[in-house]
Amino acid sequence: MFIDYYAVLEIEETATLEEIKAAFKKQAIKWHPDKNIGVDTTIKMQEINEAYVLLKDTEARERYDKEYQTFKQYQSEFKSKEKKKEKQQENKEYSYEESSKNQSEKTYEYYEYEINDDILKKWMNTAKKQAVDLAKQTIEDFRGMTSAGVKGASKGCFQQFLAQIIIGVIFTLIFLLYKACNN
């Protein structure tokens, strides 16, 4: 399986390291759980982290870029074969609709393409594991911050409640003293 990390980060393959970092930050902010309440963004965050881990490493990126060129050539040949098959089909309208439907979906993973570079395969698997660990840690940190926020807010509310009671008692005493002095 081949993963198009450039498509994941929405950058060109000629992107500089600074552009990769900027794209990573942009995608991480876009898909962060805080921005997508009620949506499970775990897998998307893992893909983003995985892409960044691999593309920021110079040696890993060089190997990836070589494989990427082979992948693009394979993909071009694959599309050419698909077009020939479509022309041979009797129902051209149906094949056009199916083709358009498939092209409208964004795909980053290509299961039909097998990576030739064994070292790159290992690095991609390592990047995937690191991304999973990072996503899990991010989620745990988010939960921890939420828990700390709730605890802090409840402590602040309790303190505010006590302050209101004390102020109420003080005003009641002042009012009673005022009434007692005037009688």
GROMACS elastic network, one bead per residue, 0.5 to 0.9 nm:
[ bonds ]
;  ai    aj funct       b0    kb
    1   109     6  0.67031   500
    1   110     6  0.54531   500
    1   112     6  0.65159   500
    1   113     6  0.54821   500
    1   114     6  0.52456   500
    1   115     6  0.66433   500
    2    68     6  0.87385   500
    2    71     6  0.79513   500
    2   108     6  0.80782   500
    2   109     6  0.57290   500
    2   110     6  0.50853   500
    2   111     6  0.64732   500
    2   112     6  0.81675   500
    2   113     6  0.59654   500
    2   114     6  0.65291   500
    2   115     6  0.63733   500
    3     6     6  0.87843   500
    3     7     6  0.86572   500
    3     8     6  0.84312   500
    3    51     6  0.87199   500
    3   107     6  0.88653   500
    3   108     6  0.53883   500
    3   110     6  0.62669   500
    3   111     6  0.86548   500
    4     7     6  0.54055   500
    4     8     6  0.64883   500
    4    51     6  0.84080   500
    4    68     6  0.78801   500
    4   107     6  0.83684   500
    4   108     6  0.50465   500
    4   109     6  0.65170   500
    4   110     6  0.80527   500
    5     9     6  0.63213   500
    5    10     6  0.82670   500
    5    11     6  0.87113   500
    5    47     6  0.80445   500
    5    48     6  0.80423   500
    5    50     6  0.80507   500
    5    52     6  0.80355   500
    5    54     6  0.84131   500
    5    55     6  0.77498   500
    5   108     6  0.72330   500
    6     9     6  0.53244   500
    6    10     6  0.57649   500
    6    11     6  0.52422   500
    6    12     6  0.61722   500
    6    13     6  0.61200   500
    6    15     6  0.88162   500
    6    20     6  0.89036   500
    6    51     6  0.75447   500
    6    55     6  0.85972   500
    6   108     6  0.88060   500
    7    11     6  0.63508   500
    7    12     6  0.79061   500
    7   106     6  0.87548   500
    7   107     6  0.83134   500
    7   108     6  0.63674   500
    8    11     6  0.79707   500
    8    27     6  0.86022   500
    8    44     6  0.87397   500
    8    47     6  0.68791   500
    8    48     6  0.63174   500
    8    51     6  0.69355   500
    8   107     6  0.88719   500
    8   108     6  0.64206   500
    9    12     6  0.89057   500
    9    20     6  0.75935   500
    9    23     6  0.57588   500
    9    24     6  0.61831   500
    9    26     6  0.85517   500
    9    27     6  0.65676   500
    9    47     6  0.88035   500
    9    48     6  0.64524   500
    9    51     6  0.70737   500
    9    52     6  0.79780   500
   10    23     6  0.71329   500
   10    27     6  0.84092   500
   11    14     6  0.81865   500
   11    15     6  0.65277   500
   11    19     6  0.79345   500
   11    20     6  0.74410   500
   11    23     6  0.70474   500
   12    15     6  0.54888   500
   13    16     6  0.87450   500
   13    65     6  0.78202   500
   13    68     6  0.88823   500
   15    18     6  0.79438   500
   15    19     6  0.56444   500
   15    20     6  0.63253   500
   16    19     6  0.50714   500
   16    20     6  0.62132   500
   16    21     6  0.86681   500
   17    21     6  0.61954   500
   17    22     6  0.85782   500
   17    55     6  0.81250   500
   17    56     6  0.64057   500
   18    21     6  0.50981   500
   18    22     6  0.61309   500
   18    23     6  0.85383   500
   19    23     6  0.59773   500
   19    24     6  0.84158   500
   20    23     6  0.50808   500
   20    24     6  0.60230   500
   20    25     6  0.86059   500
   20    52     6  0.72041   500
   20    55     6  0.74582   500
   20    56     6  0.71975   500
   21    24     6  0.50510   500
   21    25     6  0.62347   500
   21    26     6  0.85946   500
   21    52     6  0.74851   500
   21    56     6  0.77695   500
   22    25     6  0.51640   500
   22    26     6  0.61086   500
   22    27     6  0.86267   500
   23    27     6  0.60633   500
   23    28     6  0.83659   500
   23    52     6  0.89317   500
   24    27     6  0.52576   500
   24    28     6  0.59222   500
   24    29     6  0.84904   500
   24    48     6  0.66600   500
   24    49     6  0.76323   500
   24    51     6  0.83009   500
   24    52     6  0.63160   500
   25    28     6  0.50188   500
   25    29     6  0.60460   500
   25    30     6  0.84157   500
   26    29     6  0.52995   500
   26    30     6  0.60783   500
   26    31     6  0.86776   500
   27    31     6  0.60169   500
   27    32     6  0.81929   500
   27    45     6  0.83117   500
   27    48     6  0.69374   500
   28    31     6  0.53031   500
   28    32     6  0.56289   500
   28    44     6  0.89473   500
   28    45     6  0.66492   500
   28    48     6  0.69024   500
   28    49     6  0.81268   500
   29    32     6  0.51178   500
   29    33     6  0.87395   500
   29    34     6  0.86622   500
   29    35     6  0.74342   500
   30    33     6  0.89148   500
   30    35     6  0.67599   500
   30    36     6  0.82183   500
   31    34     6  0.83405   500
   31    35     6  0.66760   500
   31    36     6  0.66457   500
   31    41     6  0.62336   500
   31    42     6  0.87668   500
   31    44     6  0.69775   500
   31    45     6  0.65310   500
   31    48     6  0.89832   500
   32    35     6  0.54864   500
   32    36     6  0.64747   500
   32    37     6  0.89602   500
   32    41     6  0.70073   500
   32    42     6  0.87828   500
   32    45     6  0.72994   500
   33    37     6  0.59788   500
   33    38     6  0.82446   500
   33    39     6  0.74144   500
   33    40     6  0.74396   500
   33    41     6  0.63043   500
   33    42     6  0.81935   500
   33   139     6  0.81643   500
   33   142     6  0.82921   500
   34    37     6  0.59180   500
   34   142     6  0.85814   500
   36    39     6  0.54527   500
   36    40     6  0.78094   500
   36    41     6  0.73907   500
   37    40     6  0.81668   500
   39    42     6  0.89884   500
   40    43     6  0.77173   500
   40    44     6  0.85892   500
   41    44     6  0.53021   500
   41    45     6  0.60474   500
   41    46     6  0.85633   500
   42    45     6  0.51771   500
   42    46     6  0.61494   500
   42    47     6  0.87266   500
   42   132     6  0.85380   500
   42   135     6  0.64820   500
   42   136     6  0.80844   500
   42   139     6  0.82126   500
   43    46     6  0.50010   500
   43    47     6  0.62681   500
   43    48     6  0.86943   500
   43   132     6  0.84132   500
   43   135     6  0.83730   500
   44    47     6  0.51097   500
   44    48     6  0.62612   500
   44    49     6  0.86451   500
   45    48     6  0.50561   500
   45    49     6  0.60783   500
   45    50     6  0.84182   500
   45   131     6  0.79283   500
   45   132     6  0.86121   500
   45   134     6  0.89419   500
   45   135     6  0.63636   500
   46    49     6  0.51237   500
   46    50     6  0.59179   500
   46    51     6  0.84917   500
   46   128     6  0.73371   500
   46   130     6  0.87001   500
   46   132     6  0.55689   500
   46   133     6  0.86103   500
   46   134     6  0.76592   500
   46   135     6  0.58188   500
   46   136     6  0.89706   500
   47    50     6  0.50454   500
   47    51     6  0.60941   500
   47    52     6  0.85740   500
   47   128     6  0.77518   500
   47   131     6  0.72200   500
   47   132     6  0.87229   500
   48    51     6  0.52299   500
   48    52     6  0.62424   500
   48    53     6  0.86545   500
   48   131     6  0.79766   500
   49    52     6  0.51011   500
   49    53     6  0.60351   500
   49    54     6  0.86319   500
   49   127     6  0.80656   500
   49   128     6  0.81471   500
   49   130     6  0.80310   500
   49   131     6  0.50123   500
   49   132     6  0.82208   500
   49   134     6  0.75303   500
   49   135     6  0.77954   500
   50    53     6  0.51728   500
   50    54     6  0.63032   500
   50    55     6  0.85636   500
   50   124     6  0.77944   500
   50   126     6  0.88063   500
   50   127     6  0.51352   500
   50   128     6  0.52868   500
   50   129     6  0.81786   500
   50   130     6  0.71853   500
   50   132     6  0.81445   500
   51    54     6  0.54085   500
   51    55     6  0.59751   500
   51    56     6  0.83700   500
   51   124     6  0.88778   500
   51   127     6  0.77731   500
   51   128     6  0.85865   500
   51   131     6  0.86118   500
   52    55     6  0.52247   500
   52    56     6  0.57762   500
   52    57     6  0.85321   500
   52   127     6  0.86829   500
   52   131     6  0.89566   500
   53    56     6  0.57685   500
   53    57     6  0.68424   500
   53   127     6  0.58710   500
   53   128     6  0.86471   500
   53   130     6  0.79323   500
   53   131     6  0.76165   500
   54    57     6  0.57035   500
   54    58     6  0.85162   500
   54    60     6  0.59868   500
   54    61     6  0.63623   500
   54    64     6  0.82385   500
   54   123     6  0.74687   500
   54   124     6  0.69145   500
   54   127     6  0.61452   500
   55    58     6  0.71561   500
   55    59     6  0.89799   500
   55    60     6  0.67877   500
   55    62     6  0.87247   500
   55    64     6  0.80151   500
   56    60     6  0.80463   500
   56    61     6  0.70629   500
   57    60     6  0.53316   500
   57    61     6  0.59342   500
   57    62     6  0.86112   500
   58    61     6  0.51693   500
   58    62     6  0.62359   500
   58    63     6  0.88449   500
   59    62     6  0.51614   500
   59    63     6  0.64774   500
   59    64     6  0.85994   500
   60    63     6  0.52747   500
   60    64     6  0.60526   500
   60    65     6  0.85628   500
   60   119     6  0.89878   500
   60   120     6  0.69586   500
   60   123     6  0.72002   500
   60   124     6  0.87464   500
   61    65     6  0.58686   500
   61    66     6  0.85261   500
   62    65     6  0.51555   500
   62    66     6  0.64103   500
   62    67     6  0.87982   500
   63    66     6  0.52763   500
   63    67     6  0.64198   500
   63    68     6  0.85248   500
   63   117     6  0.78179   500
   63   119     6  0.84827   500
   63   120     6  0.63965   500
   64    67     6  0.51097   500
   64    68     6  0.58491   500
   64    69     6  0.86590   500
   64   117     6  0.87788   500
   64   120     6  0.67046   500
   65    69     6  0.62300   500
   65    70     6  0.87039   500
   66    69     6  0.53591   500
   66    70     6  0.66270   500
   66    71     6  0.87411   500
   67    70     6  0.50674   500
   67    71     6  0.60457   500
   67    72     6  0.86011   500
   67   115     6  0.70807   500
   67   116     6  0.74090   500
   67   117     6  0.73430   500
   67   120     6  0.85357   500
   68    72     6  0.60865   500
   68    73     6  0.85934   500
   69    72     6  0.51081   500
   69    73     6  0.62982   500
   69    74     6  0.86206   500
   70    73     6  0.51581   500
   70    74     6  0.61779   500
   70    75     6  0.85668   500
   71    75     6  0.59690   500
   71    76     6  0.85089   500
   71   113     6  0.72797   500
   71   114     6  0.88716   500
   71   115     6  0.83344   500
   72    76     6  0.60853   500
   72    77     6  0.86105   500
   73    76     6  0.51277   500
   73    77     6  0.63109   500
   73    78     6  0.85596   500
   74    77     6  0.51709   500
   74    78     6  0.60150   500
   74    79     6  0.86118   500
   74   113     6  0.78994   500
   75    79     6  0.60832   500
   75    80     6  0.84941   500
   75   113     6  0.85173   500
   76    79     6  0.52335   500
   76    80     6  0.62150   500
   76    81     6  0.87458   500
   77    80     6  0.50199   500
   77    81     6  0.62706   500
   77    82     6  0.86448   500
   78    81     6  0.51750   500
   78    82     6  0.62192   500
   78    83     6  0.87310   500
   79    83     6  0.61861   500
   79    84     6  0.86966   500
   80    83     6  0.52038   500
   80    84     6  0.64507   500
   80    85     6  0.88257   500
   81    84     6  0.51404   500
   81    85     6  0.63318   500
   81    86     6  0.87413   500
   82    85     6  0.50584   500
   82    86     6  0.62270   500
   82    87     6  0.87694   500
   83    86     6  0.50403   500
   83    87     6  0.63552   500
   83    88     6  0.87887   500
   84    87     6  0.52286   500
   84    88     6  0.64460   500
   84    89     6  0.89750   500
   85    88     6  0.51618   500
   85    89     6  0.64743   500
   86    89     6  0.53099   500
   86    90     6  0.85142   500
   86    91     6  0.87118   500
   86    92     6  0.68298   500
   86    95     6  0.61394   500
   86    96     6  0.78063   500
   86    99     6  0.88459   500
   87    90     6  0.79090   500
   87    92     6  0.69753   500
   87    95     6  0.87840   500
   88    91     6  0.89643   500
   88    92     6  0.84430   500
   89    92     6  0.62109   500
   89    95     6  0.76204   500
   90    93     6  0.89407   500
   91    94     6  0.56108   500
   91    95     6  0.66172   500
   91    96     6  0.88932   500
   92    95     6  0.51919   500
   92    96     6  0.61233   500
   92    97     6  0.87030   500
   93    96     6  0.51590   500
   93    97     6  0.63399   500
   93    98     6  0.87887   500
   94    97     6  0.52040   500
   94    98     6  0.63026   500
   94    99     6  0.85638   500
   95    98     6  0.51078   500
   95    99     6  0.59738   500
   95   100     6  0.85223   500
   96    99     6  0.50116   500
   96   100     6  0.60731   500
   96   101     6  0.85148   500
   97   100     6  0.51490   500
   97   101     6  0.61158   500
   97   102     6  0.86739   500
   98   101     6  0.50656   500
   98   102     6  0.62246   500
   98   103     6  0.86237   500
   99   102     6  0.52524   500
   99   103     6  0.61941   500
   99   104     6  0.87430   500
  100   103     6  0.51224   500
  100   104     6  0.62462   500
  101   104     6  0.53811   500
  101   105     6  0.69811   500
  102   105     6  0.56322   500
  102   106     6  0.85407   500
  103   106     6  0.74331   500
  103   107     6  0.88428   500
  107   110     6  0.75196   500
  110   113     6  0.58614   500
  110   114     6  0.85398   500
  111   114     6  0.72984   500
  115   118     6  0.74591   500
  115   120     6  0.79347   500
  115   121     6  0.67847   500
  116   120     6  0.83196   500
  116   121     6  0.81201   500
  117   120     6  0.52606   500
  117   121     6  0.63265   500
  117   122     6  0.88975   500
  118   122     6  0.63515   500
  118   123     6  0.86691   500
  119   122     6  0.51449   500
  119   123     6  0.62225   500
  119   124     6  0.85901   500
  120   124     6  0.59785   500
  120   125     6  0.84814   500
  121   124     6  0.51125   500
  121   125     6  0.61859   500
  121   126     6  0.85773   500
  122   125     6  0.50850   500
  122   126     6  0.61079   500
  122   127     6  0.85290   500
  123   127     6  0.60040   500
  123   128     6  0.84700   500
  124   128     6  0.60753   500
  124   129     6  0.86439   500
  125   129     6  0.62625   500
  125   130     6  0.86228   500
  126   129     6  0.50905   500
  126   130     6  0.61457   500
  126   131     6  0.84841   500
  127   130     6  0.50359   500
  127   131     6  0.59809   500
  127   132     6  0.85486   500
  128   131     6  0.50310   500
  128   132     6  0.61657   500
  128   133     6  0.86198   500
  129   132     6  0.51045   500
  129   133     6  0.61868   500
  129   134     6  0.85151   500
  130   133     6  0.50719   500
  130   134     6  0.59971   500
  130   135     6  0.85074   500
  131   135     6  0.59887   500
  131   136     6  0.84589   500
  132   135     6  0.51046   500
  132   136     6  0.60999   500
  132   137     6  0.85085   500
  133   136     6  0.51016   500
  133   137     6  0.60806   500
  133   138     6  0.85333   500
  134   137     6  0.50045   500
  134   138     6  0.60412   500
  134   139     6  0.85733   500
  135   139     6  0.61688   500
  135   140     6  0.85839   500
  136   139     6  0.51202   500
  136   140     6  0.61640   500
  136   141     6  0.85314   500
  137   140     6  0.50141   500
  137   141     6  0.59972   500
  137   142     6  0.84447   500
  138   141     6  0.50168   500
  138   142     6  0.60498   500
  138   143     6  0.85731   500
  139   143     6  0.61554   500
  139   144     6  0.85057   500
  140   143     6  0.50224   500
  140   144     6  0.60273   500
  140   145     6  0.85253   500
  141   145     6  0.60457   500
  141   146     6  0.84631   500
  142   145     6  0.51118   500
  142   146     6  0.61067   500
  142   147     6  0.85438   500
  143   146     6  0.50236   500
  143   147     6  0.60663   500
  143   148     6  0.85184   500
  144   147     6  0.50525   500
  144   148     6  0.60423   500
  144   149     6  0.84208   500
  145   148     6  0.50319   500
  145   149     6  0.59448   500
  145   150     6  0.85443   500
  146   150     6  0.61782   500
  146   151     6  0.85982   500
  147   150     6  0.51826   500
  147   151     6  0.61936   500
  147   152     6  0.85557   500
  148   151     6  0.50799   500
  148   152     6  0.60067   500
  148   153     6  0.84444   500
  149   152     6  0.50753   500
  149   153     6  0.59677   500
  149   154     6  0.84602   500
  150   153     6  0.50696   500
  150   154     6  0.60260   500
  150   155     6  0.84817   500
  151   154     6  0.51879   500
  151   155     6  0.61010   500
  151   156     6  0.85483   500
  152   155     6  0.51025   500
  152   156     6  0.60899   500
  152   157     6  0.85544   500
  153   156     6  0.50234   500
  153   157     6  0.60628   500
  153   158     6  0.85409   500
  154   158     6  0.60963   500
  154   159     6  0.85646   500
  155   158     6  0.51218   500
  155   159     6  0.62004   500
  155   160     6  0.85781   500
  156   159     6  0.50906   500
  156   160     6  0.60899   500
  156   161     6  0.85276   500
  157   161     6  0.60292   500
  157   162     6  0.86151   500
  158   162     6  0.62437   500
  158   163     6  0.86054   500
  159   162     6  0.51370   500
  159   163     6  0.61643   500
  159   164     6  0.86549   500
  160   163     6  0.50193   500
  160   164     6  0.61964   500
  160   165     6  0.87069   500
  161   164     6  0.51543   500
  161   165     6  0.63657   500
  161   166     6  0.87913   500
  162   165     6  0.51126   500
  162   166     6  0.62398   500
  162   167     6  0.86001   500
  163   166     6  0.51309   500
  163   167     6  0.60913   500
  163   168     6  0.84693   500
  164   167     6  0.51135   500
  164   168     6  0.60168   500
  164   169     6  0.85972   500
  165   168     6  0.50052   500
  165   169     6  0.61729   500
  165   170     6  0.86297   500
  166   169     6  0.50918   500
  166   170     6  0.61538   500
  166   171     6  0.86256   500
  167   170     6  0.50772   500
  167   171     6  0.61480   500
  167   172     6  0.85093   500
  168   171     6  0.52143   500
  168   172     6  0.60843   500
  168   173     6  0.86198   500
  169   172     6  0.50370   500
  169   173     6  0.61554   500
  169   174     6  0.86118   500
  170   173     6  0.51282   500
  170   174     6  0.61840   500
  170   175     6  0.85688   500
  171   174     6  0.50307   500
  171   175     6  0.60345   500
  171   176     6  0.85304   500
  172   175     6  0.50568   500
  172   176     6  0.61097   500
  172   177     6  0.85735   500
  173   176     6  0.50638   500
  173   177     6  0.60579   500
  173   178     6  0.84486   500
  174   177     6  0.51076   500
  174   178     6  0.60388   500
  174   179     6  0.85901   500
  175   178     6  0.50796   500
  175   179     6  0.62215   500
  175   180     6  0.86108   500
  176   179     6  0.51160   500
  176   180     6  0.60895   500
  176   181     6  0.86282   500
  177   180     6  0.50027   500
  177   181     6  0.61080   500
  177   182     6  0.86119   500
  178   181     6  0.52454   500
  178   182     6  0.63068   500
  178   183     6  0.88468   500
  179   182     6  0.52183   500
  179   183     6  0.63586   500
  180   183     6  0.53955   500
